[in-house]
Amino acid sequence: MRKVGFLPASCARAWRSVRMASSGMARRDPLANKVALVTASTDGIGFAIARRLARDGAHVVISSRKQQNVDRAVAALQGEGLSVVGTVCHVGKAEDRKRLVATAVNLHGGIDILVSNAAVSPFFGNLMDVTEEVWDKILDINVKATALMTKAVVPEMEKRGGGSVVIVASIGAYLPFPLWMDKAREESIKETMQIRRIGKPDDCAGIVSFLCSEDASYITGETVVVGGGTPSRL
């Protein structure tokens, strides 16, 4: 009979890796010599992920729709001594996606990691009030562009024996929520969470780095919720 609380050795090792990654105690440079693309990565969650991947040893190519945002983020990360370059990329444009991939391949010889962080959320309100134009924009950027970006990098990953694709999405997929920019609304949202605070960009960075590392090589096709204990089951 298996004792309650016992974990097989492989599960125990994976759990230790998750705990170490979340606390910043993981082994040195777990992503050494990996090449990563991160879309929408000059601010917020994307920027935090790009920084963490670079700190963990990866060569990172960041991107944004605006050149000045790319320049600012690259300067900040290179100022920390990290291997980061950037290029303009609107993921909804085929020529921009092609340039992003080419930047990584030309500079570093290939691609190992794609973090698809670019998305739009152009509407808050009643579902019946969503216009066709809004539906087109959501599907074009959040669904089609993500699929085409993945399609563009997979051949490069195959040349290197494999790779990792992480798609960042909103917990709103599980639990729709209203605008919460006023303090009272923010406090009411915190009450629904097991961890009584709103998440920060860095809260997402460690788990993404872990999922792109060899420690997560037996994890695939999973949805990992970083939500502070917010109800997140369909």
Solvent accessible surface area in square Angstrom, and as a share of the most:
residue,aa,sasa,rsa
1,M,241,1.08
2,R,166,0.61
3,K,168,0.71
4,V,159,0.91
5,G,74,0.72
6,F,118,0.49
7,L,86,0.43
8,P,50,0.31
9,A,66,0.51
10,S,67,0.44
11,C,63,0.38
12,A,23,0.18
13,R,134,0.49
14,A,36,0.28
15,W,139,0.49
16,R,130,0.47
17,S,21,0.14
18,V,41,0.23
19,R,152,0.55
20,M,75,0.33
21,A,7,0.05
22,S,86,0.55
23,S,69,0.44
24,G,55,0.53
25,M,135,0.60
26,A,34,0.26
27,R,120,0.44
28,R,211,0.77
29,D,56,0.29
30,P,17,0.11
31,L,0,0.00
32,A,51,0.40
33,N,113,0.58
34,K,55,0.23
35,V,2,0.01
36,A,0,0.00
37,L,0,0.00
38,V,0,0.00
39,T,1,0.01
40,A,41,0.32
41,S,0,0.00
42,T,12,0.07
43,D,104,0.54
44,G,32,0.31
45,I,64,0.33
46,G,0,0.00
47,F,33,0.14
48,A,5,0.04
49,I,0,0.00
50,A,0,0.00
51,R,58,0.21
52,R,45,0.16
53,L,0,0.00
54,A,7,0.06
55,R,132,0.48
56,D,19,0.10
57,G,22,0.21
58,A,1,0.01
59,H,55,0.25
60,V,0,0.00
61,V,0,0.00
62,I,0,0.00
63,S,0,0.00
64,S,14,0.09
65,R,162,0.59
66,K,109,0.46
67,Q,93,0.41
68,Q,115,0.51
69,N,37,0.19
70,V,3,0.01
71,D,76,0.39
72,R,131,0.48
73,A,3,0.02
74,V,23,0.13
75,A,66,0.51
76,A,48,0.37
77,L,0,0.00
78,Q,90,0.40
79,G,69,0.66
80,E,72,0.32
81,G,69,0.66
82,L,28,0.14
83,S,48,0.31
84,V,3,0.02
85,V,43,0.25
86,G,25,0.24
87,T,16,0.09
88,V,33,0.19
89,C,5,0.03
90,H,51,0.23
91,V,13,0.08
92,G,36,0.35
93,K,98,0.41
94,A,62,0.48
95,E,106,0.48
96,D,11,0.06
97,R,25,0.09
98,K,155,0.66
99,R,99,0.36
100,L,0,0.00
101,V,17,0.09
102,A,40,0.31
103,T,28,0.16
104,A,0,0.00
105,V,42,0.24
106,N,123,0.63
107,L,103,0.51
108,H,55,0.25
109,G,56,0.54
110,G,1,0.01
111,I,0,0.00
112,D,12,0.06
113,I,1,0.01
114,L,0,0.00
115,V,0,0.00
116,S,6,0.04
117,N,26,0.13
118,A,17,0.13
119,A,61,0.48
120,V,38,0.22
121,S,81,0.53
122,P,56,0.35
123,F,67,0.28
124,F,99,0.41
125,G,62,0.60
126,N,92,0.47
127,L,121,0.60
128,M,167,0.75
129,D,89,0.46
130,V,26,0.15
131,T,73,0.43
132,E,136,0.61
133,E,138,0.62
134,V,25,0.14
135,W,109,0.38
136,D,73,0.38
137,K,100,0.43
138,I,44,0.22
139,L,90,0.45
140,D,61,0.32
141,I,21,0.11
142,N,49,0.25
143,V,87,0.50
144,K,111,0.47
145,A,1,0.01
146,T,14,0.08
147,A,61,0.47
148,L,60,0.30
149,M,1,0.00
150,T,33,0.19
151,K,146,0.62
152,A,38,0.29
153,V,0,0.00
154,V,55,0.32
155,P,66,0.42
156,E,28,0.13
157,M,9,0.04
158,E,120,0.54
159,K,153,0.65
160,R,96,0.35
161,G,76,0.73
162,G,35,0.34
163,G,49,0.47
164,S,26,0.17
165,V,57,0.33
166,V,20,0.12
167,I,102,0.52
168,V,35,0.20
169,A,88,0.68
170,S,68,0.44
171,I,46,0.23
172,G,22,0.21
173,A,78,0.60
174,Y,58,0.22
175,L,71,0.35
176,P,114,0.72
177,F,75,0.31
178,P,64,0.40
179,L,109,0.54
180,W,77,0.27
181,M,157,0.70
182,D,79,0.41
183,K,133,0.56
184,A,78,0.61
185,R,106,0.39
186,E,33,0.15
187,E,73,0.33
188,S,57,0.37
189,I,36,0.18
190,K,35,0.15
191,E,114,0.51
192,T,71,0.41
193,M,13,0.06
194,Q,143,0.64
195,I,98,0.50
196,R,133,0.49
197,R,101,0.37
198,I,43,0.22
199,G,52,0.50
200,K,129,0.55
201,P,56,0.35
202,D,97,0.50
203,D,55,0.29
204,C,26,0.15
205,A,4,0.03
206,G,6,0.06
207,I,35,0.18
208,V,8,0.04
209,S,3,0.02
210,F,9,0.04
211,L,38,0.19
212,C,6,0.04
213,S,9,0.06
214,E,104,0.47
215,D,60,0.31
216,A,5,0.04
217,S,89,0.58
218,Y,217,0.82
219,I,68,0.35
220,T,118,0.69
221,G,85,0.82
222,E,121,0.54
223,T,99,0.58
224,V,70,0.40
225,V,52,0.30
226,V,70,0.40
227,G,16,0.15
228,G,22,0.22
229,G,40,0.38
230,T,20,0.11
231,P,73,0.46
232,S,13,0.09
233,R,189,0.69
234,L,185,0.92
